[in-house]
Amino acid sequence: MLKAFATSIVQTLGQRGFQAYLVGGCVRDLLLGRDPKDYDVATDATPAQVMAVFPQTYAVGAQFGVVLVPVPDGEIAGGSPKSHAIEVATFRSDLGYSDGRRPDEVRFSLDPREDVTRRDFTINGMLLDPVSGEVLDFVGGRKDLEAGIIRTIGDAEKRFGEDKLRMLRAVRFAARFEYAIEPATFAAMQKLAQQILVVSHERVRDELTRMLTEGRARRAFLLLEESDLLNPVLPEISAMKGVEQPPEFHPEGDVFEHTLLLLDNLPDPCPLTLAWGALLHDVGKPATFRRAPDRIRFDGHVEVGVKMAEQICRRMRFSNDENEQILALVDNHMRFAHATRMKESTLKRFLRLPAFAEHLALHRADCLASHRNLSTYEFIQLKRAQIPVEKMRPSLLVTGDDLIAEGRVPGPKFREILSAVEDAQLEGRLSTRDAALEFVRREFPS
């Protein structure tokens, strides 16, 4: 168990004469009765001393006083890479933050009070002796935890100036725990919001992904908007505000409100690609808004949305596989409107989309965030249950080699022929190789 291993590290350091405590988010979660995902230890032992006590450690930021103590093999199954090691950091004070992320210089300390005053929020600034249960709280974290408040440790502008990403972390913690952001902290976020642009896209992406996948995405994005952080990090989402929709299809309101309601209906936990696909599914609507004589229209919003989503995904440095699935979700979300009228072959091809469960989850959330009619969702669920895998994706009756054996010359026409054969097969009109070859000869004479 990870907690037991972290406790053993604290105990071992204590037996060698060092101060050592659990620190940060794990203390917060333990006090809230939650199971921490990872554990951090703070100590007055220097990195060299920690590595002498635990020979298997490896330094990941020794200049900042941080080493990792790996969990013995076999004790922890699964989890993130960090869940397989305990981060042990030396008490320190930080001097200067020229790049708005890392301290220019650190000074090791023997005083735990000095160490916690450099941290971000009071609820993350407590220390815990896991053996005695004693909590060292020099920053009022326990009081803010009980009151449900996100407050920076010390001056808010200074804390955010040290690491601009802390503004997004304030939003994420407030959303995750359903806490309020303390007024001076919130005012500093609004004042410094544009400075979030100096943070790398990867770090911003990771914070936004956590907001989207932790089950409180709607509140997180409302806080981003209220704190003036939304426009600098995702101007394309900010542009959705005030963009009207036809009330007969979207009684809930504008595109921004619809998107937030949709996020509220995502599964928890939510896959990264589904979360971002949901956020971006209507990103093309503001650019295609048109008030026609009959009603509001968004002609071509899917095609425009795919292009915009691709730009966002590349800006955020998603992997190629993540890009592909997010764009597929945006590209296909309107196809459900035609599902009940699709030919059997078209429907089966649709249901064969990679990670189709995510497409279906997006459709369900989309319906619940608008007209709330789930009849198409239920139709698709029924079809998926009724159609066996071998009927959904049958072995091909005819291949390119068969066409060559028939004396045909490879070229673009092959794709058309093979697709037509598979359509007929999916629709139950062909079931044998001989019948398929006869179909080819008849429909595509040489």
C-alpha angles and dihedrals in degrees: 000000000000095000092053091051092048089049091051090054091052091048094048093050089047091052089054090055099261130126112242135170142165107256143188128002096002090059091048092050094046090052089050091051092248128134108247117228091215140004133228128196127205120199143163089235113108120237090258091052092048091051090049091054093044108034094186093062123113128205118240097167108003090158086062093042097256128135131162124231107203120224111246112263115275098017097099122039121201123339132112123315089258090055087067094061140039117231111225115194130185118236106262149158121227123228118203131337106218095164096044091242117054129038115254089222137003128209117204116230141194092211119089089197090062090049098054095047090069093056126100113248134015093239088057095045103076128109125213132198099213092200101051096024091231114154119208107206114176096157106048093257096143092053092050090046090055092045094046097239133147107211131163119240105252122335111009097211091051093049092049091043090058093055118005092197088072088079090064090043089055089055092046095050092045090052097042095050095030090238130151121246110237110250098243090047091049093047090053090051091053091047095049099033095115090056089071085082090077090064116096117260090238094058092045090049092052093051092046090048091054090050091050097047104038096077100255101080097132093056091043093055093045088054091047089054095045092048092050091242097112098073096052095046100036112010089167090064093043088055089065092072112108095007103137124221131201104276093216089066100025112034089161094076139244128005093265093053091046091052092049092049090049091053088053090060098051118115119263115255094033127196114246094239094049091049094052093040088054093048092050102035093104098028090120095059100086091054093048100041112137130169103218125186092258101038147318111302138194101193111189094003092140094055092044090045093054091054092048092045090051091054091049093048092050091046090052091048098235117174119262092254092050091048091051095052096043091051091046090055092052092043097050105035094098094050090081088073088070098038098104090052098044121118112253091253093049092048093050091049089050092051089050094063111128112266090006090170087071092052089051093047090051091050092050092049090046091054094046089051093054131015094357092221107144098177094112091046089053091046091054092046090053093048092050090053094046101046114076118223092247089056093045094051108014124181110270115262094202130029135187089262089058090053091050089050087055088060097258122144115235114251145114090305090069091070092052092049096047092046091051091050092050091048090054090047093050090050091052095247094116127040107156136055093237092052090048093052090048088051090053093049091049100043098034108033114191 
